[in-house]
Amino acid sequence: MVSINLTKEQEDYINAVYELQDTLGIAKIVHLSRILNYSPGAINDEMKRLEKKGYVIRIPYRGFRLSQDGMEVARITVRKHRISEAFLFHILDVPWERCHLLSMEIEHSISGDLEKYIIEKIKDNKKCPHGNSFDINEDTKDLRLVDAELGKEYTVKRISYEESSTLFIMRSYGIIPGKKIRVLSRDKHGVMVSTENGDFHLEGIYEMAVRINE
């Protein structure tokens, strides 16, 4: 197992790179800046340090992906992040769209006995409130909304991109785990979907973030 030698901030970077890689296939500085609330220059400097440590790989003119060691770290840090979200949502009643941001304040302290007690407290909830499993190996076992069959009804499984404003939009549209969704049409700009809250157009990172079940 890889030895983790990262600051709390660098763990946040690893989580953000994983989140974007899971959603878009690549982590771009512009999106990392939005998630982490740092300037593009500061993001680039930190990514250089993570690249030097061997945790990320730079894809010229595109962005970053996690290396094999980076993925090993993500399996631990993303798990802690998602457990923190579940704790905030199920035990502290933190609003759905705020769990992601607030979890960054406590996730670094979760390990050992504390993790065990939290898992016991949240009982059978093995996913974060946005539907993402504590085990990132499960993240590949779903269907992307962009690949959905037109007119067919699906169930929302998870939202892979957890940036706060995106989560707020998803909740207002009724695109949350367990709810029904149907793709009405598709064009080069995105998809038109129908939910119990109405019909909405999703494009860019919004359409890429929604995962569904048959």
Backbone bond lengths (Angstrom), bond angles and torsions (degrees), N, CA, C in turn:
res aa  C-N    CA-C-N  psi(-1)  N-CA   C-N-CA  omega(-1)  CA-C   N-CA-C  phi
1 M - - - 1.468 - - 1.525 109.51 -
2 V 1.322 116.85 137.95 1.450 121.15 -179.41 1.527 111.10 -66.93
3 S 1.321 115.93 141.68 1.462 121.20 177.95 1.519 109.32 -84.43
4 I 1.337 116.50 127.40 1.463 120.35 -177.77 1.522 109.53 -88.12
5 N 1.313 115.60 117.46 1.457 121.61 178.42 1.517 108.27 -127.48
6 L 1.329 114.39 68.86 1.460 120.75 -173.97 1.519 111.13 -130.59
7 T 1.327 115.69 150.71 1.460 120.21 171.51 1.525 108.57 -76.48
8 K 1.326 116.67 168.35 1.462 120.50 176.64 1.532 110.57 -59.15
9 E 1.326 115.61 -40.59 1.461 119.41 -179.72 1.523 111.34 -64.53
10 Q 1.334 116.44 -38.69 1.461 119.05 179.28 1.522 111.75 -68.79
11 E 1.322 117.18 -33.15 1.463 119.50 173.82 1.526 110.06 -62.44
12 D 1.339 116.70 -39.11 1.461 120.08 176.49 1.526 110.80 -61.51
13 Y 1.316 116.34 -38.21 1.463 120.82 177.90 1.531 110.47 -64.13
14 I 1.323 116.40 -45.24 1.465 120.03 179.06 1.523 110.13 -58.66
15 N 1.330 116.47 -44.83 1.466 120.53 179.00 1.522 111.37 -60.87
16 A 1.338 116.22 -42.77 1.462 120.40 -178.42 1.525 111.35 -67.28
17 V 1.327 117.12 -40.52 1.462 120.11 177.40 1.523 109.85 -62.84
18 Y 1.335 116.37 -42.64 1.465 119.23 178.99 1.534 110.61 -61.91
19 E 1.318 116.35 -45.24 1.466 121.18 -178.08 1.531 110.94 -58.68
20 L 1.321 116.60 -43.91 1.460 120.41 -179.29 1.527 111.48 -73.13
21 Q 1.315 116.05 -37.11 1.460 120.45 176.73 1.521 110.34 -63.28
22 D 1.317 116.62 -40.61 1.460 122.06 177.86 1.523 111.05 -64.85
23 T 1.328 116.64 -35.47 1.461 121.37 -175.76 1.524 112.88 -86.15
24 L 1.333 116.24 -49.57 1.462 121.62 -171.51 1.530 114.12 -111.54
25 G 1.334 116.78 -10.17 1.448 120.02 -176.02 1.513 113.74 88.21
26 I 1.318 116.53 -10.22 1.457 122.27 -177.28 1.526 108.59 -154.79
27 A 1.330 116.97 150.67 1.473 121.36 176.50 1.521 108.95 -108.91
28 K 1.318 116.18 112.19 1.461 121.20 178.79 1.522 110.05 -94.67
29 I 1.324 115.30 150.24 1.457 120.15 -177.61 1.528 111.19 -59.80
30 V 1.319 118.21 -37.48 1.463 120.70 -178.86 1.523 110.96 -61.59
31 H 1.331 117.47 -38.42 1.460 120.77 179.32 1.525 111.33 -76.62
32 L 1.331 116.57 -37.43 1.463 119.41 176.09 1.523 110.64 -61.94
33 S 1.308 116.32 -38.29 1.465 121.26 178.63 1.523 111.18 -63.05
34 R 1.329 115.99 -38.33 1.464 120.78 179.85 1.525 111.83 -68.61
35 I 1.334 116.16 -41.00 1.462 120.53 -178.89 1.516 112.27 -71.37
36 L 1.341 115.96 -45.06 1.459 121.18 -171.35 1.523 113.36 -93.18
37 N 1.330 116.63 -11.25 1.467 122.23 176.86 1.533 112.05 63.12
38 Y 1.328 115.43 39.20 1.457 121.99 172.18 1.522 108.46 -118.87
39 S 1.331 116.53 159.49 1.460 120.67 178.81 1.520 110.41 -68.10
40 P 1.328 118.10 154.17 1.468 120.36 177.35 1.525 112.41 -55.42
41 G 1.335 117.19 -36.11 1.460 120.30 178.97 1.518 111.78 -63.85
42 A 1.339 116.33 -44.28 1.464 120.76 178.97 1.516 110.63 -65.73
43 I 1.332 116.42 -38.16 1.473 120.75 177.96 1.528 109.75 -61.66
44 N 1.312 116.66 -46.70 1.458 120.70 -178.05 1.525 111.49 -61.83
45 D 1.333 116.72 -40.54 1.465 120.76 179.60 1.533 111.04 -62.92
46 E 1.343 116.18 -43.36 1.467 119.37 -179.32 1.522 111.29 -69.30
47 M 1.322 116.17 -36.18 1.452 119.13 179.08 1.523 110.97 -66.05
48 K 1.322 117.12 -32.93 1.463 120.32 175.58 1.527 110.34 -62.79
49 R 1.338 116.60 -39.73 1.466 120.36 179.18 1.528 110.65 -66.63
50 L 1.339 116.49 -41.93 1.465 119.70 178.73 1.527 111.18 -67.74
51 E 1.314 116.21 -34.36 1.462 120.66 176.62 1.532 109.96 -64.86
52 K 1.319 116.39 -41.97 1.462 120.95 179.27 1.531 110.94 -64.43
53 K 1.335 116.94 -35.02 1.466 121.18 177.60 1.521 111.93 -74.72
54 G 1.323 116.94 -13.40 1.458 120.46 177.97 1.514 115.20 90.88
55 Y 1.343 117.09 15.57 1.463 119.97 -177.30 1.532 113.29 -92.56
56 V 1.327 117.30 -23.71 1.463 120.37 178.60 1.516 109.95 -129.56
57 I 1.324 114.80 157.28 1.456 122.70 177.32 1.525 107.80 -119.57
58 R 1.305 116.40 128.65 1.468 120.92 178.30 1.525 109.31 -85.23
59 I 1.316 115.90 127.22 1.456 122.20 175.16 1.531 106.39 -101.53
60 P 1.329 118.85 107.89 1.467 121.21 -174.03 1.525 113.98 -49.82
61 Y 1.334 114.82 130.63 1.463 123.90 177.01 1.535 114.13 66.31
62 R 1.334 116.97 8.61 1.463 119.51 -179.36 1.524 112.50 -124.07
63 G 1.328 117.31 -53.08 1.454 119.61 -177.55 1.514 110.84 156.34
64 F 1.346 115.77 -142.03 1.460 121.48 -174.69 1.527 110.86 -133.17
65 R 1.331 113.64 152.44 1.461 121.49 169.90 1.519 107.76 -134.10
66 L 1.324 115.82 156.60 1.449 119.91 176.76 1.524 110.18 -74.13
67 S 1.334 116.07 140.72 1.457 121.23 172.21 1.530 108.66 -76.36
68 Q 1.321 116.93 -179.36 1.460 120.08 176.46 1.525 110.26 -60.93
69 D 1.340 116.97 -43.19 1.467 120.11 176.92 1.523 110.65 -64.57
70 G 1.327 116.45 -37.66 1.463 120.15 178.38 1.514 112.06 -63.25
71 M 1.334 116.27 -38.29 1.461 120.03 177.64 1.519 110.89 -67.32
72 E 1.324 117.65 -36.63 1.462 120.52 177.04 1.524 110.39 -62.73
73 V 1.325 116.15 -41.51 1.466 119.93 176.68 1.524 110.14 -64.61
74 A 1.336 117.18 -43.52 1.466 121.43 -178.16 1.524 112.14 -60.53
75 R 1.327 117.53 -34.71 1.463 120.10 178.88 1.527 110.79 -59.26
76 I 1.330 116.52 -31.12 1.461 121.21 179.43 1.522 111.34 -87.15
77 T 1.330 117.07 -49.48 1.463 120.53 -173.58 1.524 112.67 -72.56
78 V 1.334 117.02 -37.69 1.473 119.41 178.21 1.524 109.98 -68.28
79 R 1.325 116.47 -37.43 1.467 119.74 175.75 1.529 110.48 -58.14
80 K 1.323 117.61 -48.02 1.467 121.32 179.14 1.527 110.92 -60.72
81 H 1.310 115.65 -39.51 1.469 119.65 179.26 1.526 111.33 -63.27
82 R 1.314 116.46 -45.67 1.466 120.13 -176.95 1.521 111.73 -71.24
83 I 1.331 116.94 -35.18 1.466 120.00 174.74 1.527 109.57 -63.46
84 S 1.330 116.95 -40.78 1.464 121.13 178.51 1.522 111.20 -61.50
85 E 1.338 116.19 -42.15 1.464 120.35 178.34 1.525 110.83 -61.86
86 A 1.331 115.82 -44.17 1.467 119.99 -179.80 1.524 110.72 -62.18
87 F 1.310 116.78 -41.25 1.462 121.33 178.36 1.526 110.66 -62.70
88 L 1.322 117.15 -46.47 1.466 120.91 -179.68 1.525 111.13 -62.36
89 F 1.328 117.05 -40.24 1.455 121.41 -175.20 1.527 112.22 -77.18
90 H 1.326 117.03 -49.81 1.462 120.76 -172.81 1.525 113.43 -82.55
91 I 1.318 117.56 -29.56 1.464 120.50 -176.31 1.521 112.62 -103.19
92 L 1.327 117.14 -40.38 1.470 120.17 -176.80 1.521 113.20 -100.69
93 D 1.339 117.25 -2.10 1.477 122.06 177.73 1.524 113.27 58.55
94 V 1.311 116.66 34.28 1.463 120.91 174.54 1.532 108.55 -69.01
95 P 1.323 119.12 136.54 1.466 121.21 -179.62 1.528 112.62 -54.15
96 W 1.321 115.39 144.92 1.467 124.44 -174.88 1.526 112.40 -49.54
97 E 1.332 116.92 -45.59 1.453 120.19 -174.14 1.535 113.46 -81.04
98 R 1.348 117.18 -6.92 1.465 120.01 -179.01 1.523 113.37 -103.70
99 C 1.317 117.39 -10.32 1.468 120.54 -176.14 1.520 112.71 -61.73
100 H 1.320 116.53 -39.68 1.462 119.95 -176.82 1.525 111.00 -60.88
101 L 1.304 116.79 -51.00 1.468 120.63 -176.64 1.520 111.24 -66.59
102 L 1.331 117.37 -44.92 1.461 120.03 -176.93 1.524 112.37 -70.71
103 S 1.326 117.19 -26.96 1.463 119.04 -179.96 1.522 111.60 -64.04
104 M 1.320 117.41 -25.08 1.458 121.05 179.95 1.523 112.02 -64.90
105 E 1.335 116.95 -16.86 1.460 120.95 179.64 1.525 112.30 -83.29
106 I 1.340 117.96 -18.29 1.463 119.48 -174.23 1.525 114.12 -124.43
107 E 1.333 117.91 -17.69 1.462 120.37 -170.32 1.530 113.67 -62.71
108 H 1.325 117.63 -29.73 1.463 120.63 -176.13 1.534 112.23 -69.38
109 S 1.325 116.41 -16.46 1.470 120.28 -178.94 1.521 112.90 -92.68
110 I 1.319 116.97 -3.76 1.458 120.20 -174.93 1.523 111.16 -87.81
111 S 1.321 115.86 119.04 1.462 122.20 174.86 1.522 108.48 -169.86
112 G 1.327 115.98 167.17 1.454 121.58 173.71 1.511 114.52 51.72
113 D 1.334 115.44 -128.67 1.461 121.59 -175.53 1.526 112.06 -62.93
114 L 1.341 117.17 -37.19 1.464 119.55 -179.60 1.517 110.53 -61.76
115 E 1.319 117.04 -43.34 1.464 119.95 177.28 1.526 110.48 -61.12
116 K 1.329 116.41 -41.69 1.462 120.57 -179.89 1.523 111.22 -60.86
117 Y 1.336 117.42 -44.59 1.461 120.93 -178.99 1.532 111.28 -66.57
118 I 1.323 116.76 -38.32 1.466 119.54 178.19 1.516 110.56 -65.08
119 I 1.335 116.88 -44.61 1.464 121.29 178.84 1.524 110.37 -58.77
120 E 1.325 116.96 -41.77 1.464 120.75 178.29 1.522 110.86 -64.93
121 K 1.318 117.00 -37.10 1.464 121.15 -176.91 1.526 112.09 -70.63
122 I 1.323 116.33 -39.26 1.467 118.58 -178.30 1.531 111.89 -85.07
123 K 1.351 115.30 -0.33 1.462 123.25 171.16 1.529 112.24 58.41
124 D 1.328 118.05 -118.59 1.457 121.46 -171.81 1.527 113.56 -87.43
125 N 1.301 117.46 6.12 1.462 120.37 179.48 1.529 109.35 -81.18
126 K 1.323 116.75 103.21 1.459 122.30 -178.41 1.525 112.08 -107.31
127 K 1.322 114.14 19.07 1.459 119.94 178.55 1.522 108.81 -136.13
128 C 1.318 115.71 157.49 1.462 119.32 172.69 1.526 107.56 -72.67
129 P 1.333 118.62 166.53 1.471 119.93 -177.50 1.525 113.96 -62.19
130 H 1.332 117.34 -14.90 1.455 120.76 -179.97 1.523 111.66 -94.97
131 G 1.356 115.47 8.38 1.458 121.43 172.76 1.514 115.77 92.02
132 N 1.335 118.00 2.00 1.459 121.36 -177.64 1.531 110.59 -86.32
133 S 1.328 115.85 127.05 1.459 121.94 -176.84 1.527 111.56 -65.58
134 F 1.330 115.87 150.65 1.459 120.33 173.80 1.528 110.99 -62.65
135 D 1.319 116.81 -23.62 1.467 122.42 179.44 1.529 108.41 -100.91
136 I 1.327 117.98 111.52 1.466 119.87 -175.93 1.521 112.76 -67.22
137 N 1.324 118.06 -14.27 1.460 119.61 175.62 1.524 111.34 -63.61
138 E 1.340 116.27 -22.38 1.463 120.82 179.12 1.528 112.23 -76.78
139 D 1.333 117.21 -14.24 1.462 120.29 -173.43 1.524 113.56 -67.46
140 T 1.313 117.20 -19.59 1.467 119.96 -179.06 1.521 112.88 -88.11
141 K 1.323 116.32 -6.36 1.470 120.04 -172.89 1.531 111.43 -97.95
142 D 1.312 115.31 54.73 1.460 118.60 178.73 1.522 110.16 -153.48
143 L 1.312 115.29 174.96 1.459 122.70 -178.22 1.522 109.58 -108.78
144 R 1.327 116.14 137.48 1.461 120.29 177.81 1.531 110.10 -80.66
145 L 1.315 115.72 143.97 1.463 119.97 177.65 1.521 110.92 -57.64
146 V 1.332 117.52 -36.41 1.470 120.64 -177.81 1.522 112.07 -65.39
147 D 1.328 117.02 -17.00 1.468 120.50 179.02 1.527 112.54 -102.24
148 A 1.313 116.96 8.06 1.466 120.95 -177.60 1.522 111.59 -69.42
149 E 1.323 114.93 151.20 1.463 121.87 176.38 1.528 109.29 -77.44
150 L 1.304 116.86 132.98 1.459 120.67 -179.34 1.522 110.70 -60.88
151 G 1.335 114.94 135.41 1.455 121.13 175.49 1.506 115.38 83.15
152 K 1.318 117.94 -13.86 1.463 121.26 -177.80 1.525 110.22 -86.00
153 E 1.324 116.66 140.41 1.465 120.96 179.88 1.525 110.40 -87.38
154 Y 1.333 115.43 134.63 1.461 122.39 178.56 1.524 109.10 -127.73
155 T 1.324 115.45 169.78 1.454 122.02 173.50 1.518 108.91 -109.31
156 V 1.321 116.41 131.82 1.462 120.24 177.08 1.529 108.83 -65.00
157 K 1.328 116.86 126.81 1.468 121.65 179.91 1.527 111.48 -96.29
158 R 1.338 116.76 -49.36 1.463 119.38 -176.94 1.517 110.99 -160.56
159 I 1.317 115.02 162.00 1.464 123.01 173.47 1.518 106.23 -113.87
160 S 1.319 117.12 111.71 1.465 120.13 -172.72 1.525 113.15 -79.12
161 Y 1.317 117.20 -26.20 1.472 121.75 -178.62 1.522 108.10 -103.07
162 E 1.350 116.01 111.31 1.461 119.80 -167.88 1.523 114.31 -104.90
163 E 1.299 118.34 20.27 1.463 121.11 176.21 1.526 109.42 -58.77
164 S 1.329 117.12 138.70 1.470 122.16 -166.48 1.521 114.27 -56.45
165 S 1.334 118.02 -46.05 1.464 119.36 -177.72 1.529 110.95 -66.91
166 T 1.336 116.31 -33.59 1.466 120.07 176.39 1.522 110.67 -64.80
167 L 1.326 116.41 -43.87 1.462 120.45 178.93 1.519 110.86 -63.20
168 F 1.317 117.36 -38.31 1.470 121.04 178.40 1.533 109.80 -61.80
169 I 1.330 116.10 -44.13 1.462 120.47 179.27 1.522 110.76 -64.05
170 M 1.322 116.26 -45.31 1.464 119.90 -179.73 1.528 111.25 -60.04
171 R 1.320 116.20 -42.76 1.468 119.01 179.87 1.525 110.58 -65.19
172 S 1.325 117.13 -41.56 1.472 119.77 -179.28 1.527 111.36 -66.73
173 Y 1.327 117.47 -29.29 1.457 121.99 177.82 1.532 111.98 -82.22
174 G 1.336 117.41 -11.09 1.455 120.49 -176.87 1.514 112.91 82.11
175 I 1.342 116.53 20.60 1.463 121.10 -179.79 1.524 107.86 -98.85
176 I 1.321 115.27 81.56 1.454 122.02 179.71 1.529 108.34 -134.23
177 P 1.333 117.54 155.59 1.467 120.31 -176.42 1.524 112.84 -51.93
178 G 1.321 115.10 134.29 1.453 121.46 178.88 1.517 114.30 95.40
179 K 1.335 117.15 -15.67 1.461 120.94 -179.67 1.531 110.90 -88.31
180 K 1.328 115.79 154.65 1.459 121.61 -179.17 1.526 110.85 -84.13
181 I 1.340 114.51 147.76 1.458 120.30 178.99 1.522 109.11 -147.69
182 R 1.320 115.78 146.54 1.463 120.97 -179.33 1.531 108.01 -137.55
183 V 1.338 117.53 133.81 1.461 121.38 176.10 1.521 108.37 -87.74
184 L 1.327 115.58 118.03 1.469 120.74 -176.84 1.517 111.96 -86.56
185 S 1.340 116.09 -38.57 1.462 120.14 -178.93 1.523 109.22 -157.64
186 R 1.325 114.95 164.13 1.456 121.14 -178.33 1.523 108.96 -143.04
187 D 1.340 117.06 135.68 1.456 121.16 174.01 1.521 108.92 -142.76
188 K 1.329 117.43 -172.77 1.468 120.82 -175.45 1.518 112.93 -67.28
189 H 1.331 116.62 -15.45 1.463 120.77 -178.09 1.529 112.83 -93.12
190 G 1.332 117.64 -20.15 1.457 119.53 -178.17 1.515 112.05 154.80
191 V 1.334 115.83 -152.22 1.456 120.76 -178.41 1.530 110.12 -129.79
192 M 1.329 115.18 147.51 1.455 121.87 171.87 1.522 106.66 -100.59
193 V 1.341 115.43 123.08 1.463 119.57 -177.27 1.520 110.24 -118.83
194 S 1.337 114.34 156.96 1.453 121.60 176.20 1.522 108.58 -118.67
195 T 1.332 116.29 130.85 1.458 121.91 174.83 1.527 107.29 -131.09
196 E 1.317 116.28 179.88 1.460 118.99 179.13 1.528 111.38 -67.11
197 N 1.346 117.56 -14.17 1.469 121.51 178.67 1.518 112.78 -91.39
198 G 1.347 117.91 -9.14 1.452 120.54 -179.13 1.511 112.36 135.68
199 D 1.332 115.88 -165.30 1.465 122.44 178.95 1.527 108.95 -106.69
200 F 1.342 116.27 135.56 1.462 120.47 -174.60 1.524 110.02 -142.45
201 H 1.326 114.84 150.03 1.457 120.82 178.05 1.524 109.13 -100.78
202 L 1.339 116.50 127.50 1.460 122.32 178.35 1.517 108.79 -116.41
203 E 1.328 116.19 134.92 1.455 119.50 176.78 1.522 110.08 -142.58
204 G 1.320 115.34 166.27 1.454 120.29 177.08 1.518 112.54 60.71
205 I 1.318 114.87 -134.30 1.461 120.32 -175.14 1.527 111.78 -67.42
206 Y 1.339 117.37 -23.39 1.459 119.92 -180.00 1.527 111.51 -66.31
207 E 1.325 117.47 -45.28 1.467 118.95 179.99 1.527 111.38 -72.35
208 M 1.328 117.11 -28.14 1.458 120.58 -179.60 1.527 112.30 -76.05
209 A 1.333 117.26 -21.42 1.470 121.51 -173.90 1.523 113.74 -83.20
210 V 1.315 118.10 -14.54 1.464 121.14 -174.44 1.526 110.74 -92.19
211 R 1.336 115.63 123.35 1.453 121.70 175.57 1.517 108.68 -111.72
212 I 1.331 116.73 144.89 1.464 120.72 -171.93 1.515 111.49 -132.53
213 N 1.317 114.61 163.11 1.466 122.90 172.20 1.501 109.50 -110.35
214 E 1.347 115.61 150.81 1.465 120.34 175.14 1.519 110.08 -62.22
